């Protein structure tokens, strides 16, 4: 459930703090480098993992047992 919280609150924090929360001294999204792409990739993987976990726990737990 912490993954769902992280994935849910990260867009809000991004709107609040801007690009500096991804990488310090980053002024705009076009300044992405390897670390920025790694951050986005990890965020996407966590979102997929959290969605599968949420589906397996709350929506269809019997189907995930099989």
N, C-alpha and C positions, 0 to 999 in steps of 0.2 A: 504494500500500500504506500510505502514511502516513494516508490517510483512514480505512482500516479500523482502524488502530491508534488514531486519535483517537476514532472512534465506539465502539470497544471499551473504551477506558480511561476515557472520560468518565463513564459511570455509576458506576464504582468511585470515581473522584475525587469525584463528587457525594455518594456515601455517606460518604466520608471527611471532606470539608470542609464539606458542607452547602450551603445556599443562598448563602453569601457568595462562592462561586466564580463564580456567575452574575452577581451584582451586589453590590458591597460595601454594607453596612448593610441588607441584605435579611434579614429575620428569618424569614419563612415564605413558602411558595409563593403565598399570596394577595396578596403585595406585588408581583406582576409588573406591569410597565408596558411601554411600547413596546420598550425594550431587551431585556427578558426574552422577549417574544414573538418579537423578531428573532433572539435567540439560539436559541430552540427551533426556529424556522423554518429557520435555517441548519443546525442539527444534523440536522433531518429531511432536508433536501436533500442534505447530505453523506452521510447513511446510504443514501439511495436511489442516489446516484452511486457510492458505494463498493460497494454490492451489485451494481449493473450492471457495474462494472469487474471485480469479483471473478468474476462469472459469465462475463464475456467472456474473462478470462485463464485461469481454472483449470477451469471446468466444461465450457464448450462454445465453445472458440475457433474451431472451423470454422464454426459457425453465425453467429458475429459477423462473420466475413469477408464474408459475402454481403450 
